[in-house]
């Protein structure tokens, strides 16, 4: 090696090491079965992870929070508390997990309140991974409120403190799993019983694919491309690698339905040779709501499914469908999703390569057709003013047009908003942003060094 090259090699190694450290690519390279989806979320208040002690729960504020479960059985359950800001509000708590292994996994969220020294359950839910596509994100949500729209005395509606447990439920998996915890508080509604009822059955028209435009999804909730579909649908094309998940997002309002169709052509002979003789690539499409619960509805009277396969048959076409009933306020009392207006994410996943297969991952061509149908209707009338749980003035900034508390003293028209939360000193430059700023500076330095080297070589 020439002496003049040593600084360049050292500099290149430092650049690569810095990029690996700050982007997480170096750490993620050894994860199985896939590239991890970035769930987003701020560090928990006070830093660190959620509490493993039920009597010392980590306090939560409205917002989206990042945590990690696992490492041991004890660390598979984290305990939190939330203080209502609004009297008789509905508190939505969701959890979203990104499985890191091919083992069976699940995430669970449960809520309760204390009444006269007795714990009163207010709901629980869980989302579990699938065998065929184990790396797809999994999520669930609980709604802390009364079980009936006419009930104004329920402890779950009136209690000031909500106890929350985020866990792996009955899963024996103790590998670490990143999770995002979403908390949003919704103001009370006037005369909810008079609103349109939930549909008795799920029914929707599946959109026909149109002329596609290339629009790959992102492995990140924050970076997911925003689609603006009509009732006829918009079609985009992508190529998804085995073992990954891509995300898009779309806005849904009261009264509307979201329907998604993913199609993949049959495998041609070249792909047959690449995949091998006996199998294909399992695919899955699902939806993620503003509270980060995952679901995929289909009409009961059809054979449609949100799962399929990029099959080793030239004439076989994978046709995956997932949709929702109309978004109604009263859906929540019928245990029907969706329940909140805002951004909905569309997740498309391809199963990872079998660990015994001696080949590289292939890319599957997929066309995604997304439609939002129905008129905006059935909007609830939120109270003109809100009180605190003690009967004093409620949080500032509230209006009936912005009834969702998405951060302390920050209301929004929809439930999916996640404003930046400042650190304890009120500084925008928290640890994550310092890393991002450092990454930008280091990247520029690496680029400048490369350009200098090219010029010097002339």
Residue pairs with C-beta under 8 A, 6 or more apart in sequence:
1 9
8 449
8 453
11 446
11 449
12 446
12 449
15 442
15 445
15 446
15 449
17 26
18 438
18 439
18 442
19 25
19 439
19 442
19 443
19 446
20 26
20 27
22 435
22 436
22 438
22 439
22 442
23 439
28 35
28 36
31 100
32 100
32 101
32 102
32 352
32 355
33 101
33 102
33 134
33 135
33 243
33 352
34 135
34 243
34 244
34 245
34 352
35 219
35 243
35 244
36 98
36 100
36 178
36 219
37 98
37 137
37 219
37 220
37 221
37 245
37 247
38 219
38 220
38 221
38 222
38 223
39 66
39 96
39 97
39 98
39 137
39 178
39 179
39 180
39 221
39 292
40 64
40 66
40 180
40 220
40 221
40 222
40 418
41 64
41 65
41 66
41 67
41 180
41 181
41 418
42 63
42 64
42 65
42 66
42 420
42 421
43 65
43 66
43 430
43 431
43 432
44 50
44 58
44 60
44 65
44 66
44 67
45 58
45 59
45 60
45 61
45 65
46 58
49 67
49 68
49 75
49 78
50 58
50 67
50 78
50 79
50 80
50 166
51 57
51 58
51 78
51 79
51 80
52 74
52 75
52 77
52 78
52 79
53 79
54 79
54 165
56 79
57 79
57 80
57 81
57 163
57 164
58 78
58 79
58 80
58 81
59 80
59 81
59 82
59 83
60 80
60 81
60 82
60 164
60 181
60 183
61 82
61 183
61 407
61 408
61 421
62 85
62 183
62 184
62 185
62 405
62 406
62 407
62 408
62 410
63 182
63 183
63 406
63 407
63 408
63 418
63 419
63 421
64 180
64 181
64 182
64 183
64 292
64 418
65 180
65 181
65 182
65 183
66 178
66 179
66 180
66 181
67 78
67 166
67 178
67 179
67 180
67 181
68 176
68 177
68 178
68 179
69 75
69 76
69 77
69 78
69 97
69 107
69 166
69 167
69 168
69 176
69 177
69 179
70 76
70 168
70 173
70 174
70 175
70 176
70 177
71 174
71 176
72 174
73 174
75 174
76 167
76 168
76 171
76 174
77 165
77 166
77 167
77 168
78 165
78 166
78 167
79 163
79 164
79 165
80 163
80 164
80 165
80 166
80 181
81 161
81 162
81 163
81 164
82 91
82 93
82 161
82 162
82 164
82 183
83 160
83 161
83 162
84 91
84 159
84 160
84 161
84 162
84 185
84 389
85 185
85 388
85 389
85 394
85 395
85 405
85 408
86 185
86 187
86 188
86 386
86 387
86 388
86 389
86 394
86 395
86 398
86 405
87 158
87 188
87 386
87 387
87 388
87 389
87 390
87 391
87 394
88 152
88 157
88 158
88 188
89 145
89 185
89 186
89 187
89 188
89 386
89 405
90 143
90 144
90 145
90 157
90 185
90 186
90 188
90 332
91 111
91 143
91 144
91 145
91 162
91 183
91 184
91 185
91 186
92 141
92 142
92 143
92 144
92 182
92 183
92 184
92 185
92 186
92 291
92 339
92 340
92 415
93 109
93 111
93 141
93 142
93 144
93 162
93 164
93 181
93 182
93 183
93 291
94 109
94 139
94 140
94 141
94 142
94 181
94 182
94 289
94 291
94 292
94 293
95 107
95 108
95 109
95 127
95 139
95 140
95 141
95 166
95 179
95 180
95 181
95 182
95 292
96 107
96 137
96 138
96 139
96 179
96 180
96 182
96 288
96 292
96 293
96 294
97 105
97 106
97 107
97 127
97 137
97 138
97 139
97 177
97 178
97 179
98 135
98 137
98 177
98 178
98 179
99 105
99 129
99 134
99 135
99 136
99 137
99 138
99 177
100 175
100 176
100 177
100 178
101 134
101 173
101 175
102 134
102 135
102 352
102 355
103 134
103 173
103 175
104 128
104 129
104 131
104 134
104 171
104 173
105 128
105 129
105 134
105 138
105 168
105 171
105 173
105 177
106 126
106 127
106 128
106 129
106 138
106 168
106 169
106 170
106 171
107 126
107 127
107 138
107 139
107 140
107 166
107 167
107 168
107 169
107 177
107 179
108 124
108 125
108 126
108 127
108 140
108 165
108 166
108 167
108 168
108 169
109 124
109 125
109 126
109 140
109 141
109 142
109 164
109 165
109 166
109 167
109 181
110 121
110 123
110 124
110 125
110 142
110 164
110 165
110 167
111 121
111 122
111 123
111 124
111 142
111 144
111 156
111 162
111 163
111 164
111 165
112 119
112 120
112 121
112 122
112 162
112 163
113 119
113 120
113 122
113 144
113 155
113 156
113 159
113 161
113 162
113 163
114 120
114 159
114 161
114 163
115 155
115 159
119 163
120 155
120 156
120 159
122 142
122 144
122 145
122 155
122 156
122 162
123 142
123 143
123 144
123 156
124 142
125 140
125 141
125 142
125 293
126 140
126 169
127 138
127 139
127 140
127 293
127 294
128 138
128 171
129 135
129 136
129 138
130 136
130 284
130 307
132 282
132 284
132 307
132 351
133 282
133 283
133 284
133 307
133 349
133 350
133 351
134 351
134 352
135 243
135 244
135 245
135 349
135 352
136 245
136 284
136 286
136 294
136 347
136 349
137 245
137 288
137 294
137 347
138 294
139 288
139 292
139 293
139 294
140 293
140 294
141 182
141 289
141 291
141 292
141 293
143 332
143 339
144 156
144 162
145 154
145 156
145 157
145 332
146 152
146 153
146 154
146 156
146 157
147 154
147 156
147 333
148 154
148 333
149 192
149 193
149 330
149 333
150 193
151 157
158 389
160 389
160 390
166 179
166 181
168 174
168 177
180 221
180 292
182 290
182 291
182 292
184 290
184 291
184 340
184 404
184 405
184 406
184 415
185 404
185 405
186 340
186 403
186 404
186 405
186 415
187 382
187 383
187 386
187 398
187 400
187 403
187 404
187 405
188 382
188 383
188 386
189 195
189 329
189 380
189 381
189 382
189 383
190 380
190 381
190 382
190 383
191 381
192 329
192 330
192 380
195 328
195 329
195 330
195 378
195 380
196 255
196 326
196 328
196 329
196 330
196 377
196 378
197 328
197 330
197 334
198 325
198 328
198 330
198 331
198 333
198 334
198 336
199 325
199 326
199 328
199 336
201 299
201 300
202 297
202 298
202 299
202 300
202 323
202 324
202 325
203 299
203 325
204 257
204 259
204 299
204 323
204 324
204 325
204 373
205 259
205 373
206 259
206 261
206 304
206 321
206 323
207 232
207 233
207 259
207 261
207 369
207 370
207 371
208 232
208 233
208 369
209 233
209 235
209 261
209 263
209 367
209 369
210 232
210 233
210 234
210 235
210 369
211 235
212 235
212 236
212 237
212 367
213 235
213 236
213 237
214 236
214 237
214 238
215 225
215 227
215 236
215 237
215 238
215 248
216 225
216 238
216 239
216 246
217 224
217 225
217 238
217 240
217 246
217 247
217 248
217 346
217 348
217 368
218 224
218 225
218 246
218 247
218 248
219 244
219 245
219 246
219 247
220 247
221 247
221 249
221 288
221 345
224 247
224 248
224 249
224 345
225 248
225 249
226 248
226 249
226 250
226 251
227 234
227 236
227 248
227 249
227 250
227 346
227 370
228 234
228 250
229 250
229 370
229 371
229 372
230 371
230 372
231 371
231 372
231 373
231 374
232 371
233 259
233 261
233 369
233 370
233 371
234 369
234 370
234 371
235 367
235 368
235 369
235 370
236 248
236 367
236 368
236 370
237 365
237 366
237 367
237 368
238 246
238 348
238 365
238 366
238 368
239 363
239 364
239 365
239 366
240 246
240 283
240 348
240 349
240 350
240 363
240 364
240 366
241 350
241 361
241 362
241 363
241 364
242 281
242 350
242 351
242 352
242 353
242 361
242 362
242 363
242 364
243 350
243 351
243 352
243 353
243 361
244 349
244 350
245 347
245 348
245 349
245 350
246 347
246 348
246 349
247 288
247 345
247 346
247 347
247 348
248 345
248 346
248 368
248 370
249 343
249 344
249 345
249 346
250 258
250 343
250 344
250 346
250 370
250 372
251 341
251 342
251 343
251 344
251 372
251 414
252 258
252 324
252 327
252 338
252 341
252 342
252 343
252 344
252 372
253 327
253 341
253 376
254 327
254 328
254 329
254 341
254 376
254 377
254 378
254 379
254 380
255 326
255 327
255 328
255 374
255 375
255 376
255 377
255 378
255 379
256 326
256 327
256 372
256 373
256 374
256 375
256 376
257 323
257 324
257 325
257 326
257 327
257 372
257 373
257 374
258 287
258 323
258 324
258 338
258 344
258 370
258 371
258 372
259 321
259 322
259 323
259 324
259 370
259 371
259 372
259 373
260 285
260 287
260 321
260 322
260 323
260 346
260 368
260 369
260 370
260 371
261 319
261 320
261 321
261 368
261 369
261 370
262 283
262 285
262 308
262 318
262 319
262 320
262 321
262 348
262 366
262 367
262 368
262 369
263 317
263 318
263 319
263 320
263 366
263 367
263 369
264 283
264 308
264 310
264 317
264 318
264 364
264 365
264 366
264 367
265 317
265 365
266 311
266 313
266 314
266 315
266 316
266 317
267 275
267 280
267 310
267 311
267 312
267 313
267 314
267 316
268 314
269 314
271 312
271 362
272 312
272 314
274 359
274 362
275 281
275 312
275 359
275 362
276 312
276 357
276 359
277 312
278 312
279 312
279 354
280 309
280 310
280 311
280 312
281 309
281 310
281 350
281 351
281 362
281 364
282 307
282 308
282 309
282 310
282 350
282 351
283 307
283 308
283 309
283 310
283 318
283 320
283 348
283 349
283 350
283 351
283 364
283 366
284 306
284 307
284 320
284 347
284 348
284 349
284 351
285 296
285 306
285 320
285 321
285 322
285 346
285 347
285 348
285 349
285 368
286 294
286 295
286 296
286 306
286 322
286 346
286 347
286 349
287 294
287 295
287 296
287 322
287 324
287 344
287 345
287 346
287 347
288 294
288 344
288 345
288 346
288 347
289 295
289 337
289 338
289 339
289 340
289 344
290 340
290 341
290 342
290 343
290 344
290 414
290 415
290 416
291 339
291 340
291 415
293 337
294 347
295 324
295 337
296 306
296 322
297 322
297 323
297 324
297 325
297 337
298 304
298 305
298 306
298 321
298 322
298 323
299 323
304 319
304 321
305 320
305 321
306 320
306 321
306 322
307 320
308 318
308 319
308 320
309 318
310 318
310 350
310 364
311 318
324 337
324 338
325 331
325 336
325 338
326 374
326 378
327 338
327 339
327 340
327 341
328 336
328 378
329 339
329 378
329 380
331 337
331 338
331 339
332 339
338 344
340 404
340 414
340 415
340 416
341 413
341 414
341 415
342 414
342 415
342 416
342 417
343 414
343 416
346 368
346 370
348 366
348 368
350 364
352 361
353 359
353 360
353 361
381 400
382 400
382 403
383 400
384 400
385 394
385 398
386 394
386 395
386 398
387 393
387 394
388 394
388 395
395 405
395 408
395 409
395 411
396 409
397 409
397 410
397 411
398 405
398 411
399 411
401 413
402 411
402 412
402 413
403 411
403 413
404 411
404 412
404 413
404 414
404 415
404 417
405 411
406 412
406 415
406 417
406 418
406 419
407 418
407 419
407 421
410 417
410 419
420 428
422 428
422 430
423 430
429 437
